[in-house]
Amino acid sequence: MAPTTPVRVSTLGYAILGLLAREPLSGYDLAALLKMPVGYYWTAQHGQIHPELQRLLADGLVTYQATRGPGPHPKKVYTITPSGSRILRSWVTEPPRPRPVRDELVLKAASLWFADTAAALRLFRAEAERHAEQLATYEATRTSMEARYGASLQRPGRPEFAEYVTLRCGISYETHRLGWCRWVIELLEQADAWPEPPGRR
């Protein structure tokens, strides 16, 4: 017997399997959830979802049931298969692949000494405002989740636990980023107290 070709699943495929492991979902539902909350920490293009679903179907990792939809075409509701569950369970605890660090704001900060101070202040104030808004969104979500789920947020093995730990990561990131931006702003606001370096003249 010829060896079975191992199934290769993309990161998007695993994101879809992770959502379907919680409940059956239509393509429309998947797109909405991949936008929020999944989009807070991992992004996907809308046009990638349907082709990825077809690959998962071809590999036997998901199945679907057609139901009557609001329009003229039937609505497909997708469900993870036992094979999909097994491959997802294995993937979740594998170390993530190393990825290059590409943070454009930090790259700009590396040459910030050469920038016009007023322009640099505008940039970092805008970034601070953006991170403050995102942090406020996360904190509101946290308050809502804690009120709704209570102690079950602390129990591994439940979907809300997974949502909560990713949310707390987002809160930590935005808190750190906001604090860093505000610190840079404070330093830039004190620029007039220091002589201008020769390289900027």
Order of alpha helices (4+ residues) and beta strands (2+ residues): alpha-beta-alpha-alpha-beta-beta-alpha-alpha-alpha-alpha
